[in-house]
Amino acid sequence: MNLIYITARERQILEYLLASDQEITVKGLAEKIGVSVRTVHRDLKGVEDILKEYDLRLIKKSGVGIQIIGEKEQIENVKLFLFNITHNEYTPEERQTIILCTLLESIEPVKLLALASDLNVTIATVSNDLNKVEEQLQKYTNLSLIRKRGYGVEIAGDETAKRKAMSKIISENVDEFDLLSLIRENIQKKSTQQTELISERLLGLVEKRNLHIVEKVIEEINNELPYSIADSAYMGLVVHLALAMERILQGENISIDQSYLERLQITPEFKIAEKIIAKLEGVFQTEIPKAEVGYITMHLRGAKLRHDKEYIIEDTSLQTALKAKSLIHYVEKKTGVPLANNHALLQGLVAHLSPAIFRIKQNMGITNPLLEKIKSDYAELFEIVKGGVEVVLSELEVPEEEIGYLVLHFGSVILGKNEHDSLRALIVCSSGIGTSKMLATRLQKEIPEIKECQNVSMFELNQMNDTKYDVILSTIRLPQLKRDYIVVNPILTTDEVEKVKSYIHEKKRVGKPFSSQELDYPSFTKKENTLERMQVLKEYSDTIITLLQGLTVTIYKDGIAISELLEEACAKLLKDEVVSNVSVLLDDLVRREAIGGLGIPNTRLALYHTRSNTVVKPSFTVHAMSRPQLVSAMDQSEMEVETVLLMLSPKELSTNALEVLSHISALIIENELSILRFESKDESKISSYLATKLENFFIERVQKEKTNKRSI
């Protein structure tokens, strides 16, 4: 075989063509690479010459696109060739990214000659690239480029800003699969050869051993989180921690405002962060500053969630639910689509908004690789949601990346669902709740045969029985998967819809049975599975029974102060054996009130709630006053309250029981009728309303468990 020289653009074109198992238009390639159609046509000659060396052809279909055709083994050889290139011509954008990361990583000035030598370009080229790097730095706060003749070049700024920039650059340039593969040692080793792929250059910022250790620690701790985070957030946390350890071992430390650290210490994520730090200190045999615990806590609180089970009894969730309801009403009014009573939409929005608001307030930022596609495909809805966000979250500067994810939540509902289907689809999506819901909804809308869509993460896939699904779609490559699957864009393009339809049609045409229909024997359920489902339903029903049996409406007639009201209420709960220590519980309630207001804006209600070790069993009681009392509202205003809703939970409670309490919190602000019910001070009205709603909730969960049975 002849010695092959390949340019940066030829490599990019080959990578895009090899990653796709269908035709790509020249225009599409031009848009991806950022050049003209004419330039791509010119570069294709060099691409064809390279492919000939491997007995492969480039097939061009007019009006359809181009595709690489040939033996699978030879296609793999081309991939290996690209992987093993020891000298690489980088694109200008890649060079600038490498320069940026090199400067961020370095603790002293870097000479232009060293950068030019490393990248195999002239000093003049590096100097020009630095102008672009300086422009890029403007999007990062507290960082600036210093260039002095004879001194070199460096990035000045605090350690926190540098780490944030490095994490962001890695997340923008390295996909989750590549990162996970590197960590778990699935990438083929390169012996003595230099690592030159842009993604690997960036991952070179962190010692591979450190990545591996950190990922193992996070994997152990992950199950202790009160929620599951998206693959992208999981990998982001791994990168953040690995970078942190790298910098700590180099003597680079961060600082954090002490009063803010104290506020973080009362969050459930702080305890998890402390466990992570303790494990890392043990492994690396080094002391880690307390400030690092604070930053890990921030990362956990800002993580995108994998599922939409955000329990609306946590400190900030009811406030977020109020904002979500306002946003839903705004979008409903603008689109004319009824959305107000869609509990799944509310739950999904709360789950997304809680960490999103935290990210925005802390200036943490988020990447959204789908943003341009969302703005293009759902332009009108994007503008509506953007308008709603400007009204509802007027105090925040919400970036378009966050708005894009919110559009996916609304889009999945507005697109609607089709009910008369018969097939099952498994969707592997690493981006979080909104993206996976949108993909599932569009799939069911476009392909009526698909009845069920199950969303799983890259990590969950290994524990799944995928033979129960008729088609598997993934937004990322899954080389470890042994059966057929289709890689799709999370937005699901028209071409991809046709591709899935063709796949289903082909299986039907050749008479090949779908996996879930291969055996026509009666389906029997394992005893363990039945017991597990019954246990889930028992937890739901036990919690509902406990709450309804303990529900009371007490009316106080003598203008009692709220502090006295709470004292009397807790004393009665002690007598009823709901709590074990009144003074501890009152301290917990006062501590919770100090964090932020508990009055529900635009109502006469306040929700006092806490999870405490002194609470024996879940409780929800209503306490009405004859005269209104002034309290702090959740929006930081002052408001008059006539009814105190008291919701208590044991510190340790199953997720299913927490879900019931969360449902009650959501019911309080569900609509005008629900608010009037809870403001009525009428025990009969409140108890019958709550009983009806909780019974409906339980019936829905029974139906859900039936669906789960069919999926086993």
Secondary structure by P-SEA (a helix, b strand, c coil): cccccccaaaaaaaaaaaaccccccaaaaaaaacccaaaaaaaaaaaaaaaaaacbbbbbbccbbbbbbccaaaaaaaaaaaaacccccccaaaaaaaaaaaaaaccbbbbaaaaaaaacccaaaaaaaaaaaaaaacccccbbbbbbccbbbbbbccaaaaaaaaaaaaaacccaaaaaaaaacccccccccccccaaaaaaccccaaaaaaaaaaaaaacccccccccaaaaaaaaaaaaaaaaaaaacbbbbccaaaaaaacccaaaaaaaaaaaaaaaaacccccaaaaaaaaaaaaaccccccccccccccaaaaaaaaaaaaaaaaaaacccccccaaaaaaaaaaaaaaaaaaaacbbbbbcaaaaaaaacaaaaaaaaaaaaaaaccccccaaaaaaaaaaaaaaaacccccccbbbbbbbccccaaaaaaaaaaaaacccccbbbbbccccccccccccccbbbbccccccccbbbbbbcccccaaaaaaaaaaaaaaaaaccccccccccccccccaaaaaaaaaaaaaaaaaaaaaaaabbbbbbcccccaaaaaaaaaaaaaaacccccaaaaaaaaaaaaaacccccccccbbbbbbbcccccccbbbbbbbcbbbbbbccccccccccbbbbbbbcccccaaaaaaaaaaaaaacccaaaaaaaacccaaaaaaaaaaaaaaaaaaaaaaaaaaaaac
